[in-house]
Amino acid sequence: NQQTISDKKPVSVLLLGVDRRADEQGRSDSIIVMTLNPNSDESAMLSIPRDTKTEIVGKGTMDKINHAYAFGGAEMAMDTVENFLGIPIDYVAEVDMKGFQDAVNLFGGVEVTNKFAFTSGEYSFEPGTVNLDGAEALAYTRMRYDDPNGDFGRQERQRDVITALVDKGTDSFSISRFNNMLDVLGNNAKTNVTFKDIRTLSSEYMTAFKNQSVLRLEGSGGKESDGIYYWNPDEASLDEVKSYLGQLMEQ
């Protein structure tokens, strides 16, 4: 599947935002699937709630989807998400919170349009256009409890920050900028996307990226008989998302 980008075929990328403490594998706090079709110039972004109950591929157990990363790293996370959504996952990028902040700072911050006033951690955000540095961007994407749209509002904020970052990165894309970014991210980010692939993505896939639908997975959560909280997707909603992504991944 590593031929996909150079062949300009539809691709899917799994973005893992990892909460890692010293000397541990960490858990995937944010699980985002981005699917880009350069032929129809469409793309979609889906956030998968981290407590989603699904089969952990390679372990054969039903568990929270974010445990796949804790058990078997990016590879098990990819296999599990593929199984959950029924589409191939071609590429994976994992970034921990420090790496995310460093990336935003490297690009000189990002600009987003904020919908309503809220406070997150030690930061307050007013409605309208706001400029965020790394630490502010992290706080901005983490807030979900005071959002009238709940987790979906948080997903939209994540999408806005990622879009702003990609826009900035492609505006001044160069080998030295790319190498600089790899140096800055160091151990805080890993990906199987090559420099050549990123160059192709930043030119051939940009129209698709900008023409992006945010998909919404409906469902509900609660404690189960084992006393653990799980989130279960609504069957019809999951089928709809799978069918949409399946069509997007076709030529």
N, C-alpha and C positions, 0 to 999 in steps of 0.2 A: 504493500500500500504506500510505500515511500515514493512511488512514481507519480502519485496522484496530483501534486501541485505542479510538477513540471509538465504533466500532460494536460493541465488546465481542466481537470475534471472537478465535479463537486467534491468538497472536502468537509469533514467534521473535525472540530478541534475541541478537546476536553480541557477546560481551564480549572485547575484545582487551587483554591486559596487555602493554604495549609497553616494551621495553628500549631507551631512547633515549639516545644520548650527544650531546654538543653538536653542533649543525649537521648532524645526519643524520636520515634518515627513520626509522631504527630497525627492529627486527624484532619481530614479535608473539611474545613469549615464552610467553604463555598464550593459548589459543584455546578459548573456552567458548561453547557454544550452549545457551541456555535457551529452552525452549518452554513456553508457558503456555496452558491451555485453560480459560477462565472458565465454560464451559457444563458440562463434566464435572468441574470443579474439580480438575484434575490438572495436573502439570507434570513436566518432565524436564530434567536437566542433563547435558550431555555435554562432556567435555574431549577435544579432538582433539590427539594428540601432535604437537609442532611439526615433527618430522622426517618426518611422513607424506608419502609420495610420491603426488602426484596431479597432475591437469592444472591448470596456472595459467591460468585463464580470462582472455582478453585478450592472452595471450602465446603461447598454443598450445604450451607446452612442459610436459614432466613435470618436476616439481621438488618440493622440500620445501614443504609448505603454508604455512609461516611466511614464505617468500620472497614470497608474493603481496602482503603488506603492504609489504615492502621495495621491490617493483617498482611498485606502484600504489596504495598507501595503503589506507584502509578500504574503498573501493569495490571494488578488485580482490580484497581479502580476502573481502568479502561474496559477490561473484560466484563465487569459487573454492569457498567453503564451501557455497553453494547447489548448485553442480554436484556436489560431493563427496557431499552428503547427500540430494540430490533433494528438498529442501523450500525454499519461499521464505524468505529472511531479511528480516524487515520493518524491524528497527532495529539500529543498531550503536552501541556505546559503547566508546571507546578511552581507556584510562587508563594513564599511565606510572607507574613505581614511586614517584616523588615524589608524584604525585597520589593514589595509593592510600594512602600513609602519611598524607598530609594529611587525607584523607576519614575514616580511622579516628580520627585525633586530634580532628577536628572533632566527632565523635560521642562524644568522651570515652572512646575505647577500646571494645573488644568482648570479650565473654565467650564462651569455647568450652570444650567438654569434651575434654580430651586423653587419648588412649588409652594412651600409653606414654612413658617418659622418653627424651628425645633432646636433642642439642645442634645448633644451626644457627647458623653464623657465631659471633657472640660471645654468643649467648643459649642458656640451658638451660631446658627445659620439663619440668615434673614431671607425672605422671599426675593426672587429675581436672580440676576446674574451674580454668581459668586466665584471668586478665584480661590483654589484650594492648594495648599502645599501637601506634602506627603502625609503628615500626621493628621491634617484636617480631612484629607480625602478618605483616609482609613475610618475616621470617626463618622464621616458623612455616609459611607457605604454600610456601616455596621448598625446604624439605628433602625429598629423595626417596631419596638413596642409602642411608640407614640404615633405610629403612622396609621391613618384611617384605612389605608390599603394593606395594612399588615405586611406580611412577608413579600407580597407582590410589589409594594412600594419600594421595599429595600432592593428587590431585583432590578427595578427600573433605575434606581440610583446607581447600582453597580454597572448597569449597561451604559448609563450616561458617562460615568467616569472612564470606563474601558474605551468607549467611542472617542472621547476627548483625547485620551492617551494615544490611541491609534492614529487619530488625525494629526496630532503633533509629531508623532514618530515618522509618519510617511511624508510630511511636509519637508522635512530636512533629513531624508534617509541617506545614509552614506556608510561605507565600510567602517570608517573611523568611529562614527556615532554608534554603530552596532557593536563594535569591539569594546568601546567605552562602556556601553550598557552592560555587556557581559562581565566586564571587570567589576562594575559597581554592584551588580547582582550577586556575583561570586557564588557562594554556596546557597544563597537564598532563592535561587530559581534554577529549574532544570527544564529542558525541552528536547524533543527529538526532531524539531524543525531546524533545517540547516540554514545557513546564511543565504544560499542561492534560493531556497524555498521562500524565505522571508522577502527577498527582493521581488520574486514573482507575485507573491501575495500582495505586496504593497502597490503593485501596478495593475495586474490583471484581475484582482479580486476586489478592488476598492469600491467599484460601483455597486457590486453585490453587497458588500459590507455596509454601505451607507443606506441601502434599501432594505432595512432590517425589521422583521416582525419580532415582537417579544411574545413568546408563547407562554400561556399560563396553564399550569397543571392544577386542577382542582382536587380536593381531597380533605380528609379530616384526620385528626390525631387523638390519641388517648392512651391511658395505661392499659396494658393487656394483662393476661393471667400471670405472667412472670413478674408483674409489678413494674415493668419498664415501659416508658412512653415511646410509641411508634406513630409515624404518620403514614396513612394508607391512601394512595391515589384513588380517585374515583375511576372506576373501570372505563366508563364512556369517555371521560376526559383524557385518560391515558391513551385509549385507542385513537382518539382524534389527533393527539399530538404525534403519536407514532406514524399515523397515516400521512400527516403533513410533512414530517421529517423524511419519511420514506420517499415521497414524491420529490422533495427538494434534492435528495441524494441521487435521483435518476438523471440520466443525461439530458 
